Amino acid sequence: MTTASPVNIEHAKDIHPDLDMALLHEAVIADRILWSPAELHELTSAVASELATPLLDIVRFDPAQRWWTRLALTMGVELWLLSWTPGQGTEPHDHGGASGSFTVSIGELDEDFSHGNGPVRSTSWRAGDTVAFGPERAHQLHNRSARPAATVHAYSPPLRPVRHYRALSDFRGV
């Protein structure tokens, strides 16, 4: 697992050294302090599709533990690349009041999710699918397929602590 150094300067950008290219610099807008779910959707979708080859050079699949690396960080958004080998997944969690988005770039993932006091729902996401959400969503992701998967995630505001739950039904909104 790798991470980049935190950003401490307003309007600064921290970009993964293997993705220090114009497209990512243009997509990650340093002076946007708060990104909407629609803007996060656009970001993860564009990065997953336009930077597919460089992402393949970075991603690592580790059956012993989930792997991730931060791709970019500003005062308003953080962008991550995650991998999921068969059987790997998360515990039920929310994103501490942040909005988010993820795009499946390789493989497929199953998601169980809840909005506030709503029912727990389940869906499957395949390569090319993008989902964006506001701060009122809790979820858990699993790779139940026989093939590895990779996803690009974005959150705004960045660096919010994730809150874990015993079960998604315990989530009551933010």
BAPA-364964 format. One record per atom (N, C-alpha, C, O): y, z, x; residue in one letter. Coordinates in steps of 0.02 Angstrom, whole numbers, padded with zeros to 5 digits, always signed. Layout:
YZXA;...
***
This chain:
-00058+00000+00042M;+00000+00000+00000M;+00061+00000+00044M;+00065+00035+00094M;+00110-00040+00025T;+00171-00043+00063T;+00230-00034+00016T;+00227-00051-00043T;+00283-00008+00044T;+00345-00004+00006T;+00402-00018+00053T;+00396-00011+00114T;+00457-00039+00026A;+00517-00052+00066A;+00561+00010+00065A;+00549+00056+00026A;+00611+00010+00107S;+00657+00067+00111S;+00701+00070+00049S;+00718+00018+00021S;+00721+00130+00026P;+00763+00135-00032P;+00833+00108-00019P;+00857+00108+00038P;+00865+00084-00071V;+00934+00059-00067V;+00981+00117-00082V;+00974+00150-00133V;+01030+00128-00038N;+01078+00182-00049N;+01149+00156-00056N;+01195+00195-00068N;+01159+00091-00050I;+01226+00063-00052I;+01234+00024-00116I;+01193-00019-00133I;+01287+00039-00154E;+01300+00004-00217E;+01305-00071-00205E;+01335-00093-00157E;+01275-00109-00250H;+01274-00182-00250H;+01234-00212-00192H;+01242-00270-00176H;+01192-00172-00159A;+01150-00197-00106A;+01083-00218-00134A;+01064-00199-00190A;+01048-00258-00096K;+00981-00282-00115K;+00933-00266-00059K;+00949-00274+00000K;+00874-00245-00078D;+00820-00238-00030D;+00766-00287-00053D;+00738-00280-00107D;+00751-00336-00012I;+00703-00389-00028I;+00644-00384+00021I;+00654-00373+00081I;+00583-00392-00006H;+00523-00392+00035H;+00531-00444+00091H;+00551-00500+00077H;+00516-00426+00154P;+00528-00473+00209P;+00491-00539+00203P;+00514-00590+00229P;+00433-00540+00170D;+00396-00602+00162D;+00422-00646+00105D;+00398-00702+00096D;+00471-00620+00067L;+00500-00658+00012L;+00575-00665+00019L;+00611-00675-00030L;+00600-00660+00080D;+00672-00664+00093D;+00694-00737+00087D;+00706-00770+00137D;+00697-00760+00025M;+00714-00831+00012M;+00765-00835-00044M;+00774-00789-00083M;+00799-00892-00046A;+00855-00902-00092A;+00835-00888-00165A;+00873-00855-00201A;+00777-00912-00187L;+00759-00904-00257L;+00757-00831-00277L;+00781-00813-00331L;+00728-00788-00236L;+00725-00717-00253L;+00795-00685-00249L;+00812-00643-00291L;+00834-00703-00199H;+00902-00676-00195H;+00944-00695-00256H;+00984-00655-00280H;+00935-00756-00281E;+00971-00778-00341E;+00946-00744-00404E;+00986-00729-00448E;+00881-00732-00408A;+00851-00702-00468A;+00868-00628-00474A;+00878-00603-00529A;+00870-00593-00418V;+00883-00522-00418V;+00959-00512-00409V;+00985-00515-00353V;+00993-00501-00464I;+01066-00497-00464I;+01088-00426-00446I;+01077-00379-00485I;+01118-00419-00388A;+01132-00352-00361A;+01183-00313-00402A;+01178-00252-00406A;+01231-00347-00433D;+01283-00309-00467D;+01268-00297-00541D;+01310-00270-00577D;+01209-00317-00565R;+01189-00302-00634R;+01159-00232-00633R;+01105-00222-00604R;+01191-00184-00664I;+01170-00114-00661I;+01114-00099-00710I;+01069-00060-00694I;+01115-00129-00769L;+01062-00116-00817L;+01038-00183-00845L;+01077-00222-00871L;+00972-00194-00839W;+00941-00257-00862W;+00910-00245-00930W;+00879-00193-00943W;+00917-00294-00974S;+00886-00290-01040S;+00812-00312-01034S;+00793-00344-00985S;+00771-00295-01084P;+00702-00320-01083P;+00698-00397-01077P;+00655-00423-01043P;+00744-00432-01110A;+00744-00506-01106A;+00759-00529-01035A;+00728-00577-01011A;+00806-00496-01001E;+00822-00514-00932E;+00764-00498-00885E;+00750-00535-00839E;+00731-00442-00897L;+00672-00424-00857L;+00615-00474-00869L;+00580-00492-00822L;+00606-00496-00931H;+00556-00547-00948H;+00569-00610-00908H;+00524-00638-00878H;+00632-00632-00908E;+00650-00693-00871E;+00637-00684-00796E;+00612-00730-00763E;+00653-00625-00769L;+00643-00612-00698L;+00569-00614-00679L;+00551-00650-00632L;+00527-00576-00714T;+00456-00574-00694T;+00423-00642-00704T;+00381-00662-00664T;+00441-00676-00757S;+00412-00742-00771S;+00431-00792-00716S;+00389-00829-00691S;+00495-00793-00697A;+00518-00839-00645A;+00487-00823-00578A;+00465-00869-00543A;+00485-00760-00559V;+00456-00742-00494V;+00382-00759-00492V;+00358-00787-00442V;+00345-00743-00545A;+00273-00757-00546A;+00259-00832-00542A;+00211-00853-00509A;+00300-00873-00575S;+00286-00945-00575S;+00316-00981-00515S;+00283-01021-00483S;+00379-00966-00499E;+00413-01002-00445E;+00392-00979-00375E;+00397-01018-00328E;+00369-00918-00370L;+00348-00892-00304L;+00273-00880-00301L;+00249-00838-00262L;+00235-00917-00341A;+00162-00906-00345A;+00128-00911-00276A;+00087-00868-00260A;+00144-00961-00237T;+00112-00969-00171T;+00130-00913-00123T;+00085-00884-00092T;+00195-00896-00115P;+00210-00839-00070P;+00179-00773-00095P;+00161-00731-00054P;+00175-00764-00161L;+00144-00702-00186L;+00070-00700-00167L;+00044-00646-00152L;+00036-00757-00169L;-00034-00759-00148L;-00043-00739-00075L;-00094-00710-00057L;+00006-00754-00034D;+00004-00735+00037D;+00013-00660+00046D;-00011-00632+00096D;+00046-00627-00001I;+00061-00556+00005I;+00007-00512-00027I;-00012-00461+00001I;-00017-00532-00085V;-00061-00489-00126V;-00125-00471-00088V;-00153-00512-00051V;-00148-00410-00099R;-00210-00385-00070R;-00251-00355-00126R;-00224-00324-00172R;-00316-00366-00123F;-00362-00339-00173F;-00406-00287-00140F;-00446-00304-00096F;-00400-00225-00161D;-00436-00169-00131D;-00478-00135-00186D;-00451-00102-00229D;-00544-00145-00183P;-00586-00114-00236P;-00586-00038-00234P;-00605-00006-00284P;-00566-00008-00179A;-00566+00065-00173A;-00506+00097-00209A;-00512+00154-00232A;-00449+00062-00214Q;-00390+00089-00246Q;-00343+00033-00267Q;-00343-00021-00236Q;-00303+00046-00319R;-00254-00004-00338R;-00205-00015-00282R;-00189+00031-00244R;-00180-00076-00276W;-00134-00095-00223W;-00069-00119-00255W;-00070-00149-00308W;-00012-00105-00221W;+00052-00129-00244W;+00101-00133-00186W;+00092-00099-00136W;+00152-00174-00194T;+00208-00176-00147T;+00271-00192-00185T;+00271-00230-00233T;+00326-00163-00163R;+00390-00178-00194R;+00416-00244-00167R;+00415-00255-00106R;+00439-00287-00212L;+00466-00352-00193L;+00542-00351-00186L;+00569-00386-00144L;+00575-00311-00227A;+00648-00308-00225A;+00672-00245-00259A;+00639-00217-00303A;+00730-00222-00237L;+00762-00162-00265L;+00837-00170-00261L;+00864-00186-00208L;+00870-00157-00317T;+00943-00151-00319T;+00959-00086-00356T;+00914-00049-00374T;+01022-00074-00367M;+01042-00015-00406M;+01021-00023-00479M;+01019+00027-00516M;+01006-00084-00502G;+00991-00096-00571G;+00920-00115-00588G;+00900-00112-00646G;+00881-00137-00538V;+00813-00161-00552V;+00768-00151-00492V;+00789-00154-00434V;+00704-00140-00508E;+00653-00142-00456E;+00599-00191-00477E;+00584-00197-00536E;+00572-00227-00429L;+00523-00280-00440L;+00462-00266-00397L;+00469-00253-00337L;+00403-00269-00428W;+00340-00251-00393W;+00287-00305-00402W;+00288-00342-00451W;+00242-00309-00354L;+00181-00348-00359L;+00123-00299-00357L;+00118-00259-00311L;+00078-00303-00407L;+00020-00259-00411L;-00043-00300-00414L;-00043-00356-00441L;-00097-00272-00387S;-00162-00306-00395S;-00211-00259-00429S;-00204-00198-00427S;-00261-00290-00460W;-00310-00254-00501W;-00378-00285-00488W;-00390-00341-00510W;-00422-00250-00455T;-00491-00275-00449T;-00529-00256-00512T;-00506-00213-00550T;-00586-00288-00525P;-00623-00272-00586P;-00635-00196-00592P;-00657-00163-00545P;-00621-00171-00651G;-00631-00100-00665G;-00570-00056-00653G;-00568+00001-00676G;-00520-00081-00617Q;-00461-00040-00603Q;-00412-00039-00662Q;-00409-00088-00700Q;-00376+00016-00669G;-00328+00022-00723G;-00283+00082-00712G;-00289+00117-00662G;-00239+00093-00760T;-00193+00150-00757T;-00213+00202-00809T;-00252+00188-00855T;-00186+00260-00801E;-00189+00312-00852E;-00134+00297-00902E;-00088+00259-00886E;-00137+00324-00963P;-00082+00315-01010P;-00017+00343-00980P;-00016+00398-00953P;+00036+00303-00985H;+00100+00323-00956H;+00158+00286-00989H;+00147+00235-01023H;+00218+00312-00979D;+00278+00275-00996D;+00317+00265-00931D;+00293+00282-00878D;+00377+00238-00936H;+00416+00224-00876H;+00480+00265-00873H;+00531+00242-00848H;+00476+00327-00898G;+00530+00375-00890G;+00596+00353-00921G;+00649+00372-00895G;+00594+00314-00974G;+00655+00292-01005G;+00680+00225-00981G;+00733+00202-01002G;+00644+00193-00936A;+00663+00126-00912A;+00634+00072-00957A;+00580+00081-00986A;+00669+00016-00962S;+00641-00044-00992S;+00600-00079-00939S;+00609-00067-00880S;+00554-00123-00960G;+00512-00156-00912G;+00487-00223-00935G;+00498-00243-00993G;+00453-00257-00891S;+00420-00320-00905S;+00365-00330-00853S;+00371-00307-00796S;+00313-00364-00873F;+00264-00386-00823F;+00237-00454-00842F;+00231-00472-00901F;+00221-00493-00791T;+00192-00559-00798T;+00126-00559-00761T;+00122-00539-00703T;+00074-00583-00794V;+00009-00590-00761V;+00011-00655-00721V;+00020-00709-00749V;+00002-00650-00656S;+00003-00709-00614S;-00066-00735-00597S;-00076-00795-00586S;-00115-00690-00595I;-00185-00708-00582I;-00229-00667-00628I;-00217-00607-00637I;-00280-00698-00657G;-00330-00661-00696G;-00306-00640-00764G;-00266-00674-00795G;-00331-00583-00787E;-00314-00557-00853E;-00318-00481-00853E;-00356-00451-00815E;-00279-00451-00897L;-00278-00378-00906L;-00280-00362-00980L;-00255-00400-01021L;-00309-00305-00995D;-00307-00278-01063D;-00255-00222-01063D;-00248-00184-01016D;-00218-00219-01118E;-00166-00168-01125E;-00175-00131-01191E;-00185-00162-01243E;-00173-00065-01188D;-00167-00022-01246D;-00096+00005-01244D;-00073+00027-01191D;-00060+00003-01301F;+00010+00024-01300F;+00030+00056-01366F;-00003+00047-01417F;+00085+00093-01362S;+00112+00126-01421S;+00188+00126-01415S;+00215+00131-01360S;+00221+00120-01472H;+00294+00125-01476H;+00311+00188-01514H;+00299+00193-01574H;+00339+00237-01479G;+00359+00298-01512G;+00302+00330-01551G;+00249+00344-01523G;+00312+00342-01615N;+00261+00373-01657N;+00214+00322-01688N;+00174+00339-01731N;+00218+00259-01666G;+00178+00206-01695G;+00105+00211-01674G;+00087+00251-01631G;+00063+00170-01705P;-00008+00170-01689P;-00021+00141-01620P;+00020+00104-01593P;-00078+00159-01592V;-00099+00129-01528V;-00128+00060-01544V;-00172+00053-01587V;-00104+00010-01509R;-00127-00059-01518R;-00157-00083-01452R;-00145-00054-01399R;-00197-00136-01457S;-00229-00165-01398S;-00219-00240-01397S;-00219-00272-01450S;-00211-00267-01337T;-00205-00339-01329T;-00230-00359-01260T;-00241-00316-01218T;-00239-00422-01250S;-00259-00449-01185S;-00206-00498-01161S;-00177-00535-01201S;-00193-00497-01097W;-00144-00541-01066W;-00179-00582-01013W;-00219-00556-00975W;-00164-00647-01011R;-00194-00694-00963R;-00140-00721-00916R;-00080-00714-00929R;-00162-00753-00863A;-00116-00783-00815A;-00063-00824-00851A;-00079-00867-00892A;+00000-00811-00835G;+00056-00846-00866G;+00088-00806-00923G;+00144-00822-00942G;+00053-00756-00950D;+00081-00716-01004D;+00132-00666-00977D;+00122-00637-00923D;+00185-00656-01014T;+00237-00607-00996T;+00251-00563-01057T;+00255-00588-01113T;+00258-00499-01045V;+00278-00453-01098V;+00336-00411-01072V;+00335-00387-01016V;+00386-00402-01115A;+00443-00359-01098A;+00448-00305-01150A;+00428-00314-01208A;+00475-00248-01130F;+00478-00191-01176F;+00536-00146-01159F;+00561-00144-01103F;+00557-00109-01210G;+00610-00060-01202G;+00582+00007-01182G;+00521+00013-01171G;+00624+00057-01176P;+00603+00122-01151P;+00558+00161-01198P;+00531+00213-01179P;+00550+00138-01260E;+00511+00175-01309E;+00437+00158-01307E;+00401+00175-01354E;+00413+00126-01256R;+00343+00103-01253R;+00304+00142-01200R;+00328+00152-01144R;+00244+00163-01219A;+00195+00191-01171A;+00135+00145-01172A;+00120+00113-01223A;+00100+00141-01116H;+00043+00096-01113H;-00006+00116-01059H;+00007+00161-01018H;-00062+00081-01058Q;-00107+00083-01002Q;-00138+00014-00996Q;-00150-00021-01045Q;-00149-00005-00933L;-00175-00072-00917L;-00242-00065-00883L;-00254-00018-00845L;-00288-00113-00897H;-00354-00113-00866H;-00376-00184-00852H;-00364-00230-00892H;-00409-00192-00795N;-00442-00256-00781N;-00516-00247-00800N;-00555-00218-00762N;-00533-00271-00859R;-00602-00265-00883R;-00642-00329-00870R;-00699-00334-00890R;-00611-00376-00836S;-00645-00440-00822S;-00685-00433-00757S;-00684-00381-00724S;-00720-00486-00739A;-00760-00487-00678A;-00721-00516-00619A;-00747-00521-00564A;-00658-00535-00631R;-00617-00566-00578R;-00555-00523-00564R;-00533-00486-00608R;-00528-00528-00504P;-00467-00490-00488P;-00408-00517-00528P;-00408-00574-00551P;-00357-00475-00534A;-00295-00494-00568A;-00236-00472-00525A;-00241-00426-00484A;-00178-00505-00536A;-00116-00485-00503A;-00060-00492-00554A;-00061-00537-00597A;-00011-00447-00549T;+00045-00446-00596T;+00110-00434-00560T;+00112-00400-00508T;+00164-00461-00587V;+00232-00449-00563V;+00266-00405-00615V;+00268-00424-00674V;+00293-00348-00594H;+00325-00299-00640H;+00398-00290-00620H;+00416-00294-00562H;+00441-00277-00671A;+00511-00260-00659A;+00530-00203-00705A;+00507-00200-00762A;+00572-00158-00680Y;+00595-00100-00719Y;+00670-00090-00708Y;+00696-00099-00653Y;+00704-00070-00762S;+00775-00055-00758S;+00790+00000-00808S;+00771-00005-00866S;+00824+00053-00786P;+00846+00066-00718P;+00787+00081-00672P;+00734+00101-00696P;+00796+00070-00608P;+00741+00079-00560P;+00727+00152-00544P;+00766+00197-00559P;+00670+00162-00512L;+00650+00226-00483L;+00649+00284-00532L;+00664+00341-00514L;+00631+00270-00594R;+00622+00323-00643R;+00552+00352-00635R;+00505+00314-00622R;+00544+00417-00641P;+00477+00445-00636P;+00434+00425-00696P;+00457+00428-00753P;+00373+00405-00683V;+00325+00388-00735V;+00298+00453-00764V;+00284+00500-00728V;+00292+00455-00831R;+00263+00513-00865R;+00194+00493-00889R;+00185+00443-00923R;+00144+00534-00870H;+00075+00521-00889H;+00056+00562-00951H;+00085+00615-00964H;+00007+00536-00988Y;-00017+00568-01049Y;-00093+00572-01048Y;-00126+00530-01016Y;-00121+00621-01082R;-00194+00624-01088R;-00220+00564-01126R;-00272+00536-01109R;-00183+00544-01178A;-00201+00487-01220A;-00136+00456-01245A;-00086+00490-01251A;-00137+00392-01261L;-00078+00359-01287L;-00056+00391-01353L;+00004+00391-01368L;-00101+00418-01391S;-00083+00451-01454S;-00039+00513-01443S;-00008+00537-01490S;-00037+00539-01380D;+00006+00596-01364D;+00080+00575-01355D;+00124+00617-01356D;+00092+00511-01345F;+00160+00486-01334F;+00199+00488-01399F;+00175+00464-01450F;+00259+00517-01397R;+00301+00522-01457R;+00369+00490-01447R;+00415+00504-01484R;+00375+00447-01398G;+00438+00413-01386G;+00481+00451-01336G;+00466+00507-01316G;+00535+00418-01317V;+00580+00448-01266V;+00641+00476-01299V;+00685+00503-01265V;
***
